[in-house]
Amino acid sequence: MGPEYNLESFELSTQEVIKEAQRRGIKVEILDSQDNFIRLSKGDKTEIIRQATKTSADTYISSQIMENKEVTKILLAEAGIRVPAGIRVMDTESGLKYFEEFEGKDLVIKPQSTNFGLGVVVIKNLNAPDEMRSALDLGFSHDKTVMIEEFIEGKEYRFLVIGDEVVGVLHREPANVVGDGRNSIAQLIEIKNQDPLRGTGYKTPLEKIKTGRIEKDFLNKQGLDFDRVPTKNQKVYLRENSNISTGGDSLDFTDEVHEEYKKIAIKCANVVGARITGADIMIKEIGQKPNETNYGVIELNFNPALHIHNHPYKGKNRGVEKKLLDLLGF
């Protein structure tokens, strides 16, 4: 790769792969910087990679399985892995017929095929049909099929599986600010967004916290708004979902999580035939051995981000791009 290429035009995960490839003396050719397509060559070996983790290591059908949350759940359940119970609906009115069944319960409503947390809504203690209708409408704005699932208690952890190894574990905390007793929630968001780790478009380790309708509605449910001044050290959450892409914080737990959960994540990858995947697992207590009630695998992600494991909000750089190039035989 010559100096005419601007590394910063790539997503951060691809930047990490390019830099590690250059360290290893691998020839890097840019095929399409806008689409994050690169070609790596060393000796008689060549690999084409897109968006860092779309590689020849994974089959097309494996990626299709992971994109379909319902098929993923069926296969994982058959393998004895706990997944949330739920149903699929094809339109909002069909979903609303299940209101009484879910009333008073915690649930997740999400598009069947989704990534980056788009269209996902978590509802605690469902008590109004309009609340369910709004979530269903949002889900159908992203896909023609929407899933209504039980909400599994615990915290969500992303297990990055590369080959036969979990190379990084993150807890992604939903977008939040911590009060200082002086600034409003809007001002605290502005201050937190000034962190150089935060940006937009996956060019930085973390994304800026947004101040849109979802954040406004979530604050309203807590009796808050953007003008409220939180007390000192009061943590205020802006979203229910914890995706980095919606302003969440990444906290590294690779060394703290019970080894049995890592085995579950690797088993998940094997069940769907994936060599590279991001397994999202809800866990009540990461130090306790998994059992039938204290965890649940909520989804497997094709094309998982690498950079979030290298530049966590808190924790150490896991150098996961090295594991990727090892897997590809470089």
C-alpha positions in Angstrom: 0.0 0.0 0.0 1.5 3.3 -1.1 1.5 6.6 0.8 -1.3 7.9 -1.6 -3.8 5.9 0.4 -5.3 7.5 3.5 -5.7 4.9 6.2 -8.4 7.1 7.9 -10.7 6.5 5.0 -11.3 3.0 6.2 -13.4 1.7 9.1 -11.2 1.3 12.2 -11.3 -2.5 12.2 -9.9 -2.5 8.6 -7.3 0.0 9.6 -6.1 -2.4 12.4 -5.9 -5.3 9.9 -3.9 -3.2 7.4 -1.4 -2.0 10.0 -0.8 -5.5 11.3 -0.5 -6.9 7.8 2.2 -4.2 7.1 4.0 -5.2 10.3 4.1 -8.8 9.0 5.5 -7.8 5.6 2.3 -8.7 3.9 1.5 -6.8 0.7 -1.7 -4.7 1.0 -3.6 -3.6 -2.0 -6.6 -1.4 -1.8 -9.5 -2.7 -4.0 -12.2 -0.3 -2.8 -11.5 2.0 0.2 -15.1 3.2 0.3 -16.3 -0.4 0.7 -13.3 -1.5 2.9 -12.1 -4.1 0.3 -8.5 -5.0 0.6 -6.2 -7.8 -0.9 -3.4 -9.3 1.2 -0.6 -11.2 -0.5 2.5 -12.9 0.8 4.4 -15.5 -1.1 1.9 -17.6 -3.0 -0.9 -16.8 -0.6 -3.6 -14.3 -1.4 -6.7 -13.3 0.6 -9.4 -10.7 -0.2 -11.1 -9.2 2.9 -14.0 -6.9 3.2 -14.8 -4.9 6.4 -12.1 -6.7 8.3 -14.0 -9.9 9.2 -15.7 -10.9 5.9 -13.2 -13.4 4.7 -12.9 -16.8 2.9 -12.8 -18.4 6.3 -16.6 -18.3 6.6 -19.0 -19.9 4.1 -21.9 -18.0 2.6 -24.5 -20.2 4.3 -22.9 -19.6 7.7 -23.3 -15.8 7.2 -26.9 -16.3 6.1 -27.7 -18.4 9.2 -26.3 -15.7 11.5 -28.2 -12.9 9.7 -31.5 -14.9 10.3 -32.1 -14.7 14.1 -34.8 -17.3 14.1 -32.8 -19.9 12.2 -29.8 -19.2 14.6 -32.1 -19.7 17.6 -33.4 -23.0 16.3 -30.0 -24.4 15.7 -28.6 -23.3 19.0 -31.6 -24.6 20.9 -31.2 -28.0 19.2 -27.6 -28.0 20.5 -28.7 -27.5 24.1 -27.8 -23.8 24.3 -30.2 -21.5 26.0 -31.9 -18.9 23.8 -34.8 -16.6 24.5 -38.3 -17.9 23.8 -40.3 -15.8 21.3 -42.5 -15.5 18.2 -42.2 -14.1 14.7 -44.8 -11.7 13.3 -45.3 -10.3 9.8 -47.1 -7.1 10.6 -47.9 -4.8 13.5 -51.5 -5.8 14.0 -50.5 -9.5 14.2 -48.0 -8.6 16.9 -50.5 -6.6 18.9 -52.6 -9.7 19.2 -50.0 -11.0 21.7 -50.3 -8.0 23.9 -52.1 -9.8 26.7 -49.7 -12.7 26.6 -46.7 -10.3 27.2 -48.5 -7.7 29.4 -46.5 -7.0 32.5 -43.5 -8.8 31.2 -40.1 -7.7 30.0 -39.6 -8.2 26.3 -37.4 -7.4 23.3 -38.9 -6.4 19.9 -36.5 -6.5 17.0 -36.2 -7.1 13.2 -35.5 -10.7 12.3 -32.4 -9.6 10.3 -30.6 -6.8 12.1 -27.2 -5.6 12.9 -25.7 -2.7 14.9 -28.8 -2.8 17.1 -31.0 -1.1 14.5 -34.7 -1.3 15.2 -34.2 -3.1 18.5 -36.5 -2.0 21.4 -36.4 -3.4 25.0 -39.7 -2.9 26.9 -39.7 -3.4 30.7 -43.0 -4.2 32.3 -45.2 -3.9 29.2 -48.3 -2.0 30.2 -49.7 -0.2 27.1 -50.6 -1.4 23.6 -49.2 1.9 22.2 -45.8 1.1 23.6 -45.9 -2.3 21.8 -47.2 -0.7 18.6 -44.4 1.9 18.5 -41.7 -0.8 18.9 -43.3 -3.0 16.3 -43.6 -0.1 13.8 -39.9 0.6 14.3 -39.0 -3.0 13.8 -41.0 -3.2 10.6 -39.2 -0.1 9.3 -36.1 -2.3 9.2 -37.4 -5.7 8.1 -40.6 -7.4 6.9 -40.4 -9.8 9.8 -40.2 -8.9 13.5 -39.4 -11.0 16.5 -41.0 -10.6 20.0 -38.8 -12.3 22.6 -38.6 -12.7 26.3 -36.0 -10.4 27.9 -33.3 -12.4 29.6 -32.0 -10.9 32.8 -28.4 -10.0 33.2 -25.8 -8.0 31.4 -24.9 -8.4 27.7 -21.5 -9.5 26.8 -19.9 -9.7 23.3 -17.7 -12.8 22.8 -15.4 -12.4 19.8 -14.7 -15.9 18.4 -11.9 -16.3 15.9 -11.1 -19.8 14.9 -11.4 -22.0 18.0 -10.7 -19.3 20.5 -12.5 -16.5 22.3 -10.1 -13.6 21.7 -12.0 -10.9 23.5 -15.0 -10.3 25.8 -16.7 -7.0 26.2 -19.6 -5.7 28.2 -21.2 -3.0 26.3 -22.9 -0.5 28.6 -25.8 1.5 27.1 -25.2 5.1 26.3 -25.0 7.0 29.5 -23.7 10.1 31.3 -22.7 10.7 34.9 -23.9 13.8 36.7 -21.6 16.4 38.1 -24.4 18.4 39.8 -23.9 21.4 37.5 -24.5 20.4 33.8 -27.7 19.2 32.2 -28.0 15.8 30.5 -27.7 17.6 27.1 -24.5 19.3 28.3 -23.1 16.1 29.8 -23.7 14.4 26.4 -21.9 17.2 24.6 -18.9 17.0 27.0 -18.7 13.1 26.8 -18.9 13.3 23.0 -15.7 15.5 22.9 -13.7 12.4 23.9 -11.3 11.7 20.9 -12.3 8.0 21.1 -15.8 9.0 20.0 -16.9 9.8 16.4 -19.3 8.7 13.7 -19.3 6.1 11.0 -17.1 3.5 12.7 -13.9 5.4 12.1 -13.4 5.7 15.9 -13.5 3.1 18.7 -16.7 4.5 20.2 -19.6 6.4 18.6 -21.0 9.7 19.7 -24.1 9.6 21.9 -27.1 10.7 20.0 -30.0 12.9 21.1 -32.8 11.7 19.0 -36.3 10.4 19.5 -35.3 7.1 21.1 -33.1 8.8 23.7 -35.8 11.4 24.4 -38.4 8.7 24.9 -36.1 6.7 27.1 -35.4 9.7 29.3 -39.1 10.5 29.5 -39.9 6.9 30.8 -37.5 7.7 33.6 -39.2 11.0 34.3 -36.3 12.9 32.8 -35.5 15.2 29.9 -32.4 16.6 28.3 -32.6 19.8 30.4 -32.5 17.9 33.7 -29.4 18.4 35.9 -28.4 15.0 37.4 -27.0 15.0 40.9 -23.2 14.4 41.4 -22.2 10.8 40.4 -25.8 10.0 39.3 -25.6 7.7 36.2 -28.3 8.4 33.6 -28.9 6.0 30.7 -30.0 7.3 27.3 -30.8 3.9 25.8 -31.9 0.4 26.8 -29.8 -1.4 24.1 -26.0 -1.4 24.7 -24.6 -1.3 21.1 -21.4 0.7 20.6 -23.0 2.0 17.4 -25.6 3.8 19.5 -23.2 5.5 21.9 -22.5 2.7 24.3 -19.3 2.2 26.3 -17.1 -0.9 25.9 -15.7 -2.5 29.0 -13.2 -5.4 28.7 -14.0 -8.6 30.7 -11.9 -11.1 28.8 -10.0 -12.2 31.9 -12.9 -12.0 34.4 -15.5 -14.1 32.6 -16.0 -17.8 33.6 -14.3 -20.1 31.1 -17.5 -22.1 30.6 -19.0 -19.1 28.9 -16.1 -19.0 26.4 -16.8 -22.7 25.7 -20.5 -21.8 25.0 -19.5 -19.1 22.6 -17.1 -21.4 20.7 -19.9 -24.1 20.6 -22.3 -21.5 19.1 -19.8 -20.7 16.4 -19.4 -24.4 15.6 -23.1 -25.0 15.5 -23.6 -22.4 12.7 -20.3 -23.3 11.0 -18.7 -19.9 11.7 -14.9 -19.3 12.1 -15.4 -15.6 12.9 -18.4 -14.4 14.9 -19.6 -12.1 17.7 -21.7 -14.0 20.2 -23.9 -11.8 22.3 -24.7 -13.5 25.6 -26.8 -12.2 28.5 -25.2 -13.3 31.8 -26.4 -12.7 35.3 -23.0 -13.2 37.0 -19.9 -13.7 34.9 -18.0 -15.4 37.8 -20.7 -18.2 38.2 -20.8 -21.3 36.1 -23.6 -21.2 33.5 -26.8 -23.2 34.2 -30.3 -23.4 32.7 -31.5 -20.0 34.1 -28.5 -17.7 34.5 -27.6 -17.0 30.8 -29.0 -16.8 27.3 -27.5 -16.4 23.9 -29.4 -13.6 22.2 -27.7 -13.6 18.8 -24.6 -14.4 16.7 -23.2 -11.6 14.5 -21.5 -12.1 11.2 -18.9 -9.5 10.4 -18.2 -8.5 14.0 -16.2 -5.4 14.7 -12.6 -5.9 15.8 -11.7 -2.4 16.9 -14.0 -2.4 20.0 -11.8 -5.1 21.5 -8.6 -3.1 20.8 -9.8 0.2 22.1 -12.2 -0.4 24.9 -13.6 2.5 27.0 -12.0 0.7 30.0 -9.6 -2.2 29.7 -6.6 -3.4 27.6 -6.0 -3.7 23.9 -6.6 -7.4 22.9 -4.8 -7.1 19.5 -7.5 -9.2 17.9 -6.4 -8.4 14.3 -3.4 -10.6 15.0 -5.7 -13.5 15.6 -7.6 -12.8 12.4 -4.4 -12.9 10.3 -3.3 -16.0 12.1 -6.6 -17.7 11.1 -6.1 -16.7 7.5 -2.7 -18.3 7.5 -0.5 -15.2 7.4 
